[in-house]
Amino acid sequence: MSSPNPSPGPFVSAVRAALVVGLAWGAVDAALASRGFRFDGALDVPVCVAGAVFVCTALVALPIALAALIGRGRASAWLLALGVAFALFIEAYWWSRPWVFPGYSATSPQRLAATAGIALGALLVGGALGAWLERAARGGLRKLAWVGAAVSLAGAIVCGLGAFGEAGGGRGALNERNASQANVLLVVVDALRADMLGCYGNARVKTPHLDALAARGVVFERAYAQAPFTGASFGSIFTGKYPRRHGLVKMGPEVRMVANPTLPWHLKSARREQGGTMQDEDYATATFMTGALHVETGLMRGFDAWFEAMDGHDLVDGDRAWSRFRSVLLPFLIKNKLTQRFDPELVATEASRWIRALGGKRFCAMVHLYSTHTPYDPPQRFREQYCDPAYDGPLQAFYAYHREAIERGEYAPSAADVAQVRHLYEAGVAHADEMVGQLVDALRESGALEDTLVIVTSDHGENLGELHALTGKPLWEHNHVNELNLRVPLLMSWPKGLPGGARVGALAESVDILPTVCDLFDLELPQALHLQEPYRAIDGHSLVPLARGEATAVREFAYSENVLEASARSLTHRLVAARAALESKAEDNDGSVAGHGPWLYDADADPTSTHDLGAGLAAERARHWKALKAWSDGLPLPLSETVLSPRDYDQQALLDKLGYRESGERERKQP
């Protein structure tokens, strides 16, 4: 006689167990993703949790189902154990990254060894746990499996509906307000030096796509960033304000910029000079970010969709809770990171796909490329063009931890090492050029190129081992106040509004980008009524008169600062002054600190700022100092609001040893 409740076979038991595992894994991953997440309504919570459960269940259950379809149902128990081990592995691997060799490449020996240990542990635990679950599923887990099945079904509906949305909410349809304007494609190549491009005179590095863009547009030969680090500089690009007016004066995971009007936000809210006001639906907006930029910083205000490569976030539609929630679920984070391994141009690929899909709509997009920022680790096809094949030293790639080891004195780079770092950077420049070409191709293929204002710039330059004028130490990467860190490329192309083949030698700044767009599109400058004076003012100027040959200059000096120093750059000279001099209220303040400085350099002939001309050009030094001090005193945020980073403290310690800080100067805030 057969039993009234026969024991299920291994396949059924494995499926039941997989449903339970998916339910538990999805609930845990949803709970982790919910930390700090903003749900729009109460219904969003169960919807997002159901979607998470479905995704996690599918990853565990699908291999089991496929095995049954091909007649390998007896392997179900093994596949269940592997599914459990996989879930344990990716959770342990992902969340241990901040503590297990942080800053090291995923393919470094240290990280590979740690990954192998995590994988072995996951296999052992997953095997034991999978076997127990498979046995338990023959009896007491039946009801829980039905719960998992129901939640997964609901989640499948959520994912199915989410697949048919349009990032940006269908904005950008042509109308009477936006038809006479243009699309905006802003490409920011992080840490790109102007002197590395062919259109700026470099004969070694091949940049055909950027050179072609320059030939059909305007090249601003003396364009300068307002800060030599990312956050503050991007703030100036987007708001048209100096850092101590827009408020983002330091970088850190907790740092936020106050609600300033930004370029994409303004395009959808500006007053038109012909009358009327732009509306939210007038522009589809999206930002595609690599590096250290995040939506949460406040910099990306006005973008309706975003792609964040460093965080592992696929393209997110900010209007839909599931799209935002999905991007922070671990399976999607892992998927994004793996995709980047196979497509090192993923940011440009996603941006190009988004542009092609718009179908003639009006858009504003920002694409942040990172191939010229550490780590300098270009694809092989670019490495072969620029790196010396005979080099056999340790710097096959250059990471931030290499720079830290050099600065701590743990490694002294040879001349071959320094040349290798430069060659890796040059290869990254060529890589960036190719990605810019990919974006221009997308514009051309979609029929939008002639109707798009293309702007290419950088947030700062880069030092590649040049010596510091005061300390004699080599300078690496950025956050330095010198010509190589502050001079950036600035190219603008729009056949309907700008001349082709024009070159402008006058001074330009990153803060000029927003006013220039406003001028070209006949929009009034932002009126930030929620901000009080003097935070409301726009510091930049329109560059349109320079581009069209209607003016010879829009400013006498270009200003920049980091936490330790500030600079005024004229057409011929750059003056650098210590922060302590700017803080001084003494009536006889001449810019010196303990008898040193300020320092005046020939900006064009001495880009590394090594030869102080101040003693022989006292009047010129005094003129630059007077302008710099007046500029600093006129900004609403005091210097005390800026905060030293650990790297700043190291640099300050070197300057202190040389006597470049007064003994009575107060200590800085800790970051």
C-alpha positions as CSV (number, residue, x, y, z in Angstrom):
1,M,0.0,0.0,0.0
2,S,1.4,3.4,-0.9
3,S,1.7,6.2,1.6
4,P,-1.1,8.9,1.5
5,N,1.6,11.5,1.6
6,P,4.6,10.1,-0.4
7,S,7.9,11.8,0.1
8,P,8.7,14.1,-2.8
9,G,11.6,13.3,-5.1
10,P,14.9,15.1,-5.0
11,F,13.8,17.6,-7.7
12,V,10.7,18.7,-5.9
13,S,12.5,19.0,-2.6
14,A,15.3,21.0,-4.3
15,V,12.8,23.4,-5.8
16,R,11.0,23.9,-2.5
17,A,14.3,24.5,-0.8
18,A,15.3,27.0,-3.6
19,L,12.0,28.9,-3.0
20,V,12.8,29.2,0.7
21,V,16.4,30.2,0.0
22,G,15.3,32.8,-2.5
23,L,12.7,34.1,0.0
24,A,15.3,34.5,2.7
25,W,18.1,35.8,0.5
26,G,15.7,38.3,-1.2
27,A,14.4,39.5,2.2
28,V,18.0,40.0,3.5
29,D,19.2,41.7,0.4
30,A,16.1,44.0,0.4
31,A,16.7,44.9,4.0
32,L,20.3,45.8,3.3
33,A,19.3,47.8,0.2
34,S,16.6,49.7,2.2
35,R,19.2,51.4,4.5
36,G,18.9,55.0,3.6
37,F,16.6,54.3,0.7
38,R,13.8,56.8,0.0
39,F,10.5,55.1,-0.7
40,D,7.9,57.3,-2.4
41,G,4.9,55.6,-0.7
42,A,4.0,52.7,1.5
43,L,3.1,50.5,-1.4
44,D,6.7,50.7,-2.7
45,V,8.0,48.6,0.2
46,P,6.2,45.3,-0.6
47,V,6.7,45.9,-4.4
48,C,10.4,46.3,-4.1
49,V,10.8,43.4,-1.6
50,A,8.8,41.1,-4.0
51,G,11.1,42.1,-6.8
52,A,14.2,41.3,-4.8
53,V,12.8,37.9,-3.8
54,F,12.0,37.0,-7.4
55,V,15.5,37.9,-8.6
56,C,17.2,36.0,-5.8
57,T,14.9,33.0,-6.2
58,A,15.5,32.9,-10.0
59,L,19.3,32.8,-9.4
60,V,18.9,29.8,-7.2
61,A,16.0,27.9,-8.8
62,L,16.6,28.3,-12.5
63,P,19.7,26.1,-12.7
64,I,17.6,23.4,-10.9
65,A,14.8,23.7,-13.4
66,L,17.1,23.7,-16.3
67,A,18.8,20.5,-15.0
68,A,15.4,18.8,-14.9
69,L,14.6,19.9,-18.4
70,I,17.7,18.2,-19.8
71,G,17.1,15.1,-17.8
72,R,19.5,15.8,-15.0
73,G,17.0,16.1,-12.1
74,R,19.2,14.0,-9.9
75,A,21.7,16.8,-9.8
76,S,19.2,19.1,-8.1
77,A,20.6,18.6,-4.7
78,W,24.1,19.6,-5.8
79,L,22.8,22.6,-7.7
80,L,20.9,23.7,-4.7
81,A,24.0,23.5,-2.6
82,L,25.9,25.5,-5.2
83,G,23.1,28.1,-5.3
84,V,23.3,28.5,-1.5
85,A,27.1,28.8,-1.7
86,F,26.8,31.4,-4.5
87,A,24.4,33.5,-2.4
88,L,26.8,33.3,0.6
89,F,29.8,34.0,-1.5
90,I,28.6,37.2,-3.3
91,E,27.2,38.6,0.0
92,A,30.5,37.9,1.9
93,Y,32.6,39.1,-1.0
94,W,30.7,42.4,-1.6
95,W,30.3,43.5,2.0
96,S,33.8,42.6,3.0
97,R,35.5,44.9,0.4
98,P,35.9,47.9,2.7
99,W,37.9,45.8,5.1
100,V,39.7,43.3,2.9
101,F,42.6,45.0,1.0
102,P,40.6,48.2,0.2
103,G,41.9,50.2,-2.8
104,Y,43.5,47.1,-4.3
105,S,42.5,45.8,-7.8
106,A,40.2,42.9,-7.8
107,T,42.8,41.0,-9.7
108,S,45.7,41.8,-7.3
109,P,47.3,38.8,-5.6
110,Q,46.0,40.0,-2.2
111,R,42.4,40.3,-3.3
112,L,42.5,37.1,-5.3
113,A,43.8,35.2,-2.3
114,A,41.1,36.7,-0.1
115,T,38.4,35.9,-2.7
116,A,39.6,32.3,-2.9
117,G,39.3,32.0,0.9
118,I,35.8,33.5,0.8
119,A,34.8,31.1,-2.0
120,L,36.1,28.1,-0.1
121,G,34.2,29.0,3.0
122,A,31.0,29.6,1.0
123,L,31.3,26.2,-0.6
124,L,31.7,24.4,2.7
125,V,28.9,26.3,4.4
126,G,26.7,26.2,1.3
127,G,27.1,22.5,0.9
128,A,26.1,21.7,4.5
129,L,23.2,24.2,4.5
130,G,22.0,23.0,1.1
131,A,21.9,19.4,2.2
132,W,20.0,20.3,5.3
133,L,17.5,22.4,3.4
134,E,16.9,19.7,0.8
135,R,16.0,17.2,3.6
136,A,13.9,19.7,5.5
137,A,12.0,20.6,2.3
138,R,10.5,17.1,2.3
139,G,8.4,18.0,5.2
140,G,8.1,21.2,7.3
141,L,9.2,23.8,4.7
142,R,6.3,23.1,2.4
143,K,4.2,26.1,3.6
144,L,7.2,28.4,3.5
145,A,8.0,27.3,0.0
146,W,4.4,28.3,-1.1
147,V,5.0,31.7,0.5
148,G,8.2,32.1,-1.5
149,A,6.4,31.0,-4.7
150,A,3.7,33.6,-4.2
151,V,6.1,36.4,-3.4
152,S,8.3,35.4,-6.4
153,L,5.3,35.5,-8.7
154,A,4.4,39.0,-7.5
155,G,8.1,40.0,-8.0
156,A,8.1,38.6,-11.5
157,I,5.2,40.9,-12.4
158,V,7.1,43.8,-10.8
159,C,10.2,43.1,-12.9
160,G,8.2,42.5,-16.0
161,L,6.4,45.8,-15.7
162,G,9.7,47.6,-14.9
163,A,11.3,46.4,-18.1
164,F,8.9,48.5,-20.2
165,G,9.6,51.9,-18.7
166,E,11.5,54.7,-20.3
167,A,14.3,56.3,-18.3
168,G,13.5,60.0,-18.0
169,G,9.7,59.6,-17.9
170,G,9.1,60.3,-21.5
171,R,10.4,63.9,-21.2
172,G,12.0,65.9,-24.1
173,A,9.2,65.9,-26.7
174,L,9.7,68.9,-29.0
175,N,7.4,71.9,-28.2
176,E,7.3,75.6,-28.6
177,R,9.6,76.2,-25.7
178,N,12.5,73.8,-26.6
179,A,12.3,73.5,-30.4
180,S,14.6,76.5,-31.0
181,Q,17.1,75.3,-28.4
182,A,19.6,72.4,-28.7
183,N,20.5,69.2,-26.9
184,V,23.5,69.4,-24.5
185,L,26.1,66.7,-24.2
186,L,28.6,67.6,-21.5
187,V,31.6,65.2,-21.4
188,V,33.9,65.6,-18.4
189,V,37.1,63.5,-18.7
190,D,38.3,63.3,-15.1
191,A,41.9,64.4,-14.5
192,L,42.6,65.2,-18.2
193,R,45.5,67.6,-18.8
194,A,44.9,70.0,-21.7
195,D,48.5,69.6,-22.9
196,M,47.9,65.9,-23.7
197,L,45.6,66.6,-26.6
198,G,46.5,67.1,-30.2
199,C,44.3,70.2,-30.5
200,Y,46.4,71.7,-27.7
201,G,49.7,71.0,-29.4
202,N,50.6,67.4,-28.3
203,A,52.2,65.5,-31.1
204,R,52.6,62.2,-29.3
205,V,49.2,61.3,-28.0
206,K,46.7,60.5,-30.8
207,T,43.3,62.2,-30.1
208,P,41.6,62.2,-33.6
209,H,38.0,62.4,-32.2
210,L,38.7,65.3,-29.9
211,D,40.7,67.1,-32.6
212,A,37.9,66.7,-35.0
213,L,35.5,68.1,-32.5
214,A,37.8,71.0,-31.9
215,A,38.0,71.6,-35.7
216,R,34.3,72.0,-36.0
217,G,33.9,74.1,-32.8
218,V,35.8,76.4,-30.4
219,V,39.0,75.6,-28.5
220,F,39.5,77.7,-25.3
221,E,43.3,77.6,-24.9
222,R,43.4,79.0,-21.4
223,A,40.6,77.3,-19.5
224,Y,41.0,76.7,-15.7
225,A,39.3,74.6,-13.1
226,Q,38.3,76.3,-9.8
227,A,39.6,73.5,-7.7
228,P,42.1,70.7,-8.3
229,F,39.8,68.0,-6.9
230,T,36.5,66.5,-8.2
231,G,33.7,67.5,-5.9
232,A,34.3,71.2,-5.7
233,S,35.3,71.4,-9.4
234,F,32.1,69.7,-10.6
235,G,30.1,72.0,-8.4
236,S,31.6,74.9,-10.2
237,I,30.9,73.3,-13.6
238,F,27.3,72.7,-12.8
239,T,26.4,75.9,-10.9
240,G,28.6,78.6,-12.4
241,K,29.8,79.4,-8.9
242,Y,33.1,79.3,-7.1
243,P,33.4,76.5,-4.5
244,R,33.1,78.9,-1.5
245,R,29.8,80.1,-3.0
246,H,28.2,76.8,-4.1
247,G,29.3,75.2,-0.8
248,L,30.9,71.9,-1.8
249,V,34.3,72.6,-0.5
250,K,35.5,69.1,0.5
251,M,34.9,65.5,-0.5
252,G,33.7,62.6,1.5
253,P,30.9,60.1,1.6
254,E,28.8,62.2,3.9
255,V,29.3,65.5,2.0
256,R,26.3,67.1,0.3
257,M,26.0,70.3,-1.8
258,V,23.2,72.6,-0.8
259,A,20.3,72.9,-3.3
260,N,21.9,75.1,-5.9
261,P,20.5,75.6,-9.4
262,T,22.5,73.2,-11.7
263,L,22.7,73.1,-15.4
264,P,20.2,70.3,-16.0
265,W,17.8,71.7,-13.4
266,H,18.0,75.2,-14.9
267,L,17.3,73.9,-18.5
268,K,13.9,72.7,-17.1
269,S,13.0,75.8,-15.0
270,A,14.7,78.8,-16.6
271,R,13.0,82.0,-17.7
272,R,13.2,82.4,-21.4
273,E,14.3,85.8,-22.7
274,Q,11.5,85.8,-25.2
275,G,9.0,85.2,-22.4
276,G,7.7,82.2,-20.6
277,T,9.4,79.6,-18.5
278,M,10.9,76.2,-19.3
279,Q,9.1,73.2,-17.9
280,D,10.2,69.9,-16.4
281,E,9.1,67.9,-19.5
282,D,11.1,70.1,-21.9
283,Y,14.4,68.1,-21.5
284,A,15.1,64.4,-20.9
285,T,18.1,64.4,-18.6
286,A,20.6,61.7,-17.7
287,T,24.1,61.5,-16.2
288,F,26.5,58.6,-16.8
289,M,29.2,58.6,-14.1
290,T,32.3,56.7,-13.4
291,G,34.6,57.8,-10.5
292,A,33.7,59.4,-7.2
293,L,30.5,61.2,-8.3
294,H,27.2,60.2,-6.8
295,V,23.7,61.3,-7.1
296,E,23.5,61.8,-3.3
297,T,26.1,64.6,-3.3
298,G,23.5,67.1,-4.7
299,L,25.7,67.7,-7.7
300,M,23.3,65.8,-10.0
301,R,20.2,67.9,-9.2
302,G,18.0,68.0,-12.2
303,F,19.0,64.7,-13.8
304,D,16.1,62.3,-14.1
305,A,18.1,59.2,-14.8
306,W,21.6,58.2,-13.8
307,F,24.2,55.5,-14.3
308,E,26.9,55.1,-11.6
309,A,29.7,52.7,-12.6
310,M,31.8,52.9,-9.5
311,D,28.8,52.1,-7.4
312,G,27.7,49.3,-9.8
313,H,24.4,50.9,-10.5
314,D,22.7,50.3,-13.9
315,L,20.8,53.1,-15.6
316,V,18.2,54.2,-13.0
317,D,14.9,56.0,-13.7
318,G,14.6,58.4,-10.8
319,D,10.8,58.5,-11.2
320,R,10.3,54.8,-10.4
321,A,11.0,53.3,-7.0
322,W,11.7,49.8,-8.3
323,S,14.2,51.1,-10.8
324,R,16.1,53.0,-8.0
325,F,15.7,50.0,-5.6
326,R,16.9,47.4,-8.2
327,S,20.1,49.3,-8.7
328,V,21.2,48.8,-5.1
329,L,20.3,45.1,-5.0
330,L,23.4,42.9,-4.8
331,P,22.7,40.7,-7.9
332,F,22.4,43.8,-10.0
333,L,25.5,45.3,-8.5
334,I,27.5,42.2,-9.3
335,K,26.0,42.0,-12.8
336,N,27.1,45.6,-13.5
337,K,30.6,45.1,-12.2
338,L,31.0,41.9,-14.3
339,T,29.8,43.8,-17.3
340,Q,32.4,46.5,-16.8
341,R,35.1,43.7,-16.8
342,F,34.1,42.8,-20.4
343,D,33.3,46.3,-21.5
344,P,35.8,48.9,-20.2
345,E,33.8,51.6,-22.1
346,L,30.5,50.7,-20.4
347,V,29.8,54.3,-19.4
348,A,30.1,55.5,-23.0
349,T,28.3,52.4,-24.2
350,E,25.3,53.1,-21.9
351,A,25.2,56.8,-22.7
352,S,25.4,56.0,-26.5
353,R,22.5,53.6,-26.1
354,W,20.4,56.1,-24.2
355,I,21.1,58.8,-26.9
356,R,20.1,56.5,-29.7
357,A,16.9,55.5,-28.0
358,L,15.6,59.1,-27.6
359,G,14.3,59.3,-31.1
360,G,14.7,63.0,-31.7
361,K,13.7,64.2,-28.2
362,R,15.4,67.2,-26.6
363,F,18.0,66.0,-24.0
364,C,20.8,67.1,-21.6
365,A,23.3,64.4,-20.7
366,M,26.6,64.4,-18.8
367,V,29.1,61.7,-19.4
368,H,31.9,61.3,-16.9
369,L,34.9,59.4,-18.2
370,Y,37.7,58.1,-15.9
371,S,40.4,56.5,-18.0
372,T,42.9,59.4,-17.2
373,H,42.3,59.1,-13.4
374,T,44.0,56.5,-11.2
375,P,44.2,53.6,-11.6
376,Y,46.1,54.1,-14.8
377,D,45.3,50.7,-16.2
378,P,44.4,51.1,-19.9
379,P,43.2,48.3,-22.2
380,Q,45.9,46.4,-23.9
381,R,45.3,47.9,-27.3
382,F,46.2,51.4,-25.9
383,R,49.0,50.1,-23.7
384,E,50.8,48.6,-26.7
385,Q,50.8,52.0,-28.4
386,Y,52.3,54.1,-25.6
387,C,54.1,51.9,-23.1
388,D,57.7,50.8,-23.5
389,P,57.6,47.0,-24.1
390,A,61.1,46.7,-22.5
391,Y,59.8,48.1,-19.2
392,D,59.8,45.3,-16.6
393,G,59.4,47.3,-13.4
394,P,56.6,46.9,-10.8
395,L,54.3,49.6,-12.1
396,Q,52.4,47.7,-14.8
397,A,49.5,49.8,-13.7
398,F,49.4,52.8,-11.4
399,Y,47.0,52.8,-8.5
400,A,46.4,55.3,-5.7
401,Y,48.2,52.9,-3.3
402,H,51.3,53.1,-5.4
403,R,51.3,56.9,-5.0
404,E,50.7,56.5,-1.3
405,A,53.7,54.2,-1.0
406,I,55.9,56.7,-2.9
407,E,54.7,59.6,-0.8
408,R,55.4,57.7,2.4
409,G,59.0,57.0,1.2
410,E,58.4,53.2,1.0
411,Y,59.3,53.2,-2.7
412,A,61.6,55.4,-4.8
413,P,60.5,55.3,-8.4
414,S,63.2,55.1,-11.0
415,A,63.3,57.2,-14.2
416,A,61.8,54.2,-16.0
417,D,59.0,54.0,-13.5
418,V,58.2,57.7,-13.9
419,A,58.2,57.3,-17.7
420,Q,56.0,54.2,-17.4
421,V,53.4,56.2,-15.3
422,R,53.3,58.9,-17.9
423,H,52.9,56.4,-20.7
424,L,50.0,54.6,-18.9
425,Y,48.4,58.0,-18.5
426,E,48.9,58.8,-22.2
427,A,47.2,55.5,-23.1
428,G,44.3,56.5,-20.9
429,V,44.0,59.8,-22.9
430,A,43.8,57.9,-26.1
431,H,41.2,55.6,-24.5
432,A,39.1,58.6,-23.5
433,D,39.4,60.0,-27.1
434,E,37.9,56.8,-28.4
435,M,35.0,56.9,-26.0
436,V,34.3,60.5,-27.0
437,G,34.2,59.3,-30.6
438,Q,31.7,56.6,-29.6
439,L,29.5,59.3,-28.2
440,V,29.8,61.5,-31.3
441,D,29.0,58.5,-33.5
442,A,25.8,58.0,-31.4
443,L,24.8,61.6,-32.0
444,R,25.5,61.3,-35.7
445,E,23.6,58.0,-36.2
446,S,20.6,59.3,-34.3
447,G,20.5,62.5,-36.4
448,A,21.2,64.7,-33.4
449,L,24.8,65.9,-34.0
450,E,24.0,69.1,-35.8
451,D,21.4,70.0,-33.1
452,T,23.6,69.2,-30.1
453,L,25.9,71.5,-28.1
454,V,28.8,69.3,-27.3
455,I,31.1,70.4,-24.5
456,V,34.3,68.5,-23.5
457,T,36.2,69.5,-20.5
458,S,37.8,68.2,-17.3
459,D,37.4,68.8,-13.6
460,H,41.2,69.2,-13.1
461,G,44.5,68.2,-14.6
462,E,47.1,65.8,-13.3
463,N,50.7,65.7,-12.1
464,L,52.9,62.8,-13.3
465,G,56.0,63.1,-11.1
466,E,56.9,66.7,-11.6
467,L,58.7,68.2,-8.6
468,H,57.1,70.5,-6.1
469,A,58.6,74.0,-6.2
470,L,59.0,74.2,-2.4
471,T,59.4,70.7,-1.0
472,G,61.4,69.2,-3.9
473,K,59.1,66.1,-3.7
474,P,57.5,64.7,-6.8
475,L,53.9,65.5,-7.3
476,W,51.4,62.8,-8.3
477,E,47.8,62.9,-9.4
478,H,46.0,66.1,-8.3
479,N,44.9,68.4,-5.5
480,H,47.9,70.7,-6.3
481,V,47.8,74.4,-7.2
482,N,49.8,74.6,-10.4
483,E,49.3,75.0,-14.1
484,L,49.3,71.2,-14.8
485,N,46.6,70.6,-12.2
486,L,44.4,73.6,-13.0
487,R,44.6,74.0,-16.8
488,V,41.9,71.9,-18.4
489,P,40.7,71.4,-22.0
490,L,37.5,73.2,-22.9
491,L,36.0,72.4,-26.3
492,M,32.5,73.6,-27.5
493,S,30.8,72.6,-30.7
494,W,27.4,73.6,-32.0
495,P,27.2,74.4,-35.7
496,K,24.0,76.5,-35.3
497,G,25.4,78.7,-32.6
498,L,29.2,78.7,-32.5
499,P,31.8,79.2,-35.2
500,G,33.9,76.3,-36.4
501,G,37.7,76.2,-36.1
502,A,37.9,79.1,-33.7
503,R,40.6,79.3,-31.0
504,V,40.3,81.6,-28.0
505,G,43.4,82.7,-26.1
506,A,41.6,84.7,-23.4
507,L,41.1,83.3,-19.9
508,A,38.1,81.0,-19.3
509,E,37.0,79.2,-16.2
510,S,34.8,76.2,-15.4
511,V,32.2,78.5,-13.9
512,D,31.6,80.0,-17.4
513,I,30.0,76.8,-18.8
514,L,26.5,77.4,-17.3
515,P,26.3,81.1,-18.3
516,T,27.5,80.2,-21.8
517,V,24.7,77.7,-22.3
518,C,22.2,80.2,-21.0
519,D,23.5,82.8,-23.5
520,L,23.4,80.4,-26.5
521,F,19.8,79.2,-25.6
522,D,18.4,82.7,-24.8
523,L,17.8,81.8,-21.1
524,E,18.0,84.0,-18.2
525,L,20.6,83.2,-15.5
526,P,19.4,81.2,-12.5
527,Q,17.4,83.1,-10.0
528,A,18.0,81.1,-6.8
529,L,15.3,82.7,-4.7
530,H,15.6,80.2,-1.9
531,L,19.3,81.2,-1.5
532,Q,20.2,84.5,0.1
533,E,22.8,87.0,-1.1
534,P,25.7,86.6,-1.6
535,Y,25.2,82.9,-2.2
536,R,22.8,83.6,-5.1
537,A,25.3,85.2,-7.5
538,I,26.6,83.5,-10.5
539,D,30.4,83.9,-10.8
540,G,30.9,82.9,-14.4
541,H,30.6,84.8,-17.6
542,S,29.3,83.8,-21.0
543,L,32.1,82.8,-23.4
544,V,29.9,83.4,-26.5
545,P,31.4,86.9,-27.2
546,L,34.9,85.4,-27.1
547,A,33.9,82.5,-29.4
548,R,32.3,84.8,-31.9
549,G,35.1,87.4,-31.8
550,E,33.0,90.0,-30.3
551,A,35.2,90.5,-27.2
552,T,38.8,90.0,-26.3
553,A,38.4,89.1,-22.7
554,V,35.8,88.5,-20.0
555,R,38.1,88.5,-17.0
556,E,41.6,89.7,-15.9
557,F,42.3,86.7,-13.6
558,A,41.3,83.1,-13.3
559,Y,41.0,81.9,-9.6
560,S,41.5,78.5,-8.1
561,E,42.1,77.0,-4.7
562,N,42.5,73.9,-2.6
563,V,42.6,73.7,1.1
564,L,46.2,74.8,1.5
565,E,46.7,77.4,-1.3
566,A,44.9,79.7,-3.7
567,S,45.9,81.1,-7.0
568,A,45.3,84.0,-9.4
569,R,46.2,83.4,-13.0
570,S,46.6,86.2,-15.5
571,L,47.4,85.8,-19.2
572,T,51.1,85.8,-18.3
573,H,51.6,84.8,-14.7
574,R,50.3,82.7,-11.9
575,L,50.5,83.8,-8.3
576,V,50.2,81.2,-5.5
577,A,49.5,82.2,-1.9
578,A,49.2,80.1,1.3
579,R,45.9,79.9,3.0
580,A,47.3,81.5,6.1
581,A,48.0,84.7,4.1
582,L,44.5,84.8,2.8
583,E,43.1,84.4,6.4
584,S,45.2,87.2,7.8
585,K,43.4,90.5,8.5
586,A,46.6,92.6,9.0
587,E,46.5,95.9,7.2
588,D,50.1,95.4,5.9
589,N,49.3,91.9,4.6
590,D,51.5,91.4,1.5
591,G,50.6,87.8,1.1
592,S,53.7,86.4,2.8
593,V,53.7,83.9,5.6
594,A,56.7,83.8,8.0
595,G,58.7,85.8,5.3
596,H,57.8,83.4,2.5
597,G,55.6,83.9,-0.5
598,P,53.5,84.7,-2.3
599,W,55.1,83.1,-5.3
600,L,54.8,84.4,-8.8
601,Y,55.5,82.1,-11.8
602,D,55.6,82.5,-15.6
603,A,52.4,80.5,-16.2
604,D,53.2,79.4,-19.8
605,A,56.9,78.9,-19.6
606,D,57.0,77.3,-16.1
607,P,53.9,75.1,-15.9
608,T,55.4,73.1,-13.0
609,S,55.8,76.3,-11.0
610,T,59.4,75.8,-10.0
611,H,61.0,79.3,-10.6
612,D,59.6,82.1,-8.4
613,L,59.8,85.4,-10.2
614,G,58.4,87.5,-7.3
615,A,61.7,89.2,-6.3
616,G,62.2,90.6,-9.8
617,L,58.6,91.4,-10.5
618,A,57.4,93.0,-7.2
619,A,54.8,95.2,-8.8
620,E,53.3,92.3,-10.8
621,R,53.3,90.1,-7.7
622,A,51.5,92.9,-5.7
623,R,48.9,93.3,-8.5
624,H,48.1,89.6,-8.5
625,W,48.1,89.4,-4.7
626,K,45.7,92.3,-4.4
627,A,43.3,90.7,-6.8
628,L,43.5,87.3,-5.1
629,K,42.9,88.7,-1.6
630,A,39.9,90.7,-2.8
631,W,38.5,87.6,-4.5
632,S,38.9,85.4,-1.4
633,D,37.5,88.0,0.9
634,G,34.4,88.5,-1.4
635,L,33.3,84.8,-1.2
636,P,30.6,84.1,1.3
637,L,32.0,80.9,2.8
638,P,35.1,81.6,5.0
639,L,38.3,79.6,4.6
640,S,37.5,77.9,7.9
641,E,34.7,76.0,6.2
642,T,37.3,74.0,4.1
643,V,38.7,70.9,5.7
644,L,42.1,69.3,5.3
645,S,42.2,65.7,4.1
646,P,44.9,63.2,5.4
647,R,46.9,64.0,2.2
648,D,46.6,67.7,2.9
649,Y,48.0,67.2,6.4
650,D,51.0,65.3,5.0
651,Q,51.6,68.2,2.5
652,Q,51.2,70.8,5.3
653,A,53.7,68.9,7.5
654,L,56.3,69.2,4.7
655,L,55.6,72.9,4.4
656,D,55.8,73.4,8.2
657,K,59.3,71.9,8.2
658,L,60.4,74.5,5.7
659,G,58.8,77.3,7.7
660,Y,55.9,78.1,5.5
661,R,53.3,78.5,8.3
662,E,53.3,81.0,11.2
663,S,53.7,79.4,14.6
664,G,50.5,81.1,15.9
665,E,48.3,79.8,13.1
666,R,45.4,77.8,14.4
667,E,45.1,74.1,13.6
668,R,42.6,73.0,11.0
669,K,39.4,71.1,11.6
670,Q,39.7,67.3,11.3
671,P,37.9,65.9,8.3
